[in-house]
């Protein structure tokens, strides 16, 4: 069991560090766009995978004993995860509710305020997770469905939708199983699923279907539902 735990730490740390570098590459790609938008996929997924990677590295540091596993540390980790949720929410709003675009910033700000208040003032880990995790799961399901549609229809060339679907599925499984696995002392298995999911998302955005055909400053519109 200890051997498996050590292997998990090494693999998760490697996945986290690798995804950090890929995230910076995605953000760099976004800076080369001539007309940059806050809903561009490289920016959204770059921020998401970067914060997921940082959270995964922190989790590994806690498991290895370098950072104390306290409620205060958990609160700040929860705030960090909020930075993952908000870009996903913004992206889903942009894709599925384009006609209500003027309300998007207000909805994102409201969710951000809610997430921070729960994370900072929640009385326990369990309460914080119960109040926050459902939003993460809903948005992961939404992203999975969205990229499954673009995978089948091939309407989105800016990302490898199949990898994005696999990434969303792995991260969803990790979050759903985390509490159950923690009760058996197997939380590291959940973290391993998270690591695989982060790598899939990072690869999905870093290896788009269209490369040479598109100029660096070109933008490919997201699929929208009218």
TAPE-V960338 format. One record per helix or strand of 3 or more residues. SS is the DSSP state (H for helix, E for strand). FROM is the first residue (numbers start at 1). LEN is the number of residues. If there is no record, write none. Layout:
SS_FROM_LEN / SS_FROM_LEN
This chain:
H_2_30 / H_41_23 / H_71_26 / H_98_24 / H_125_29 / H_161_22 / H_187_20
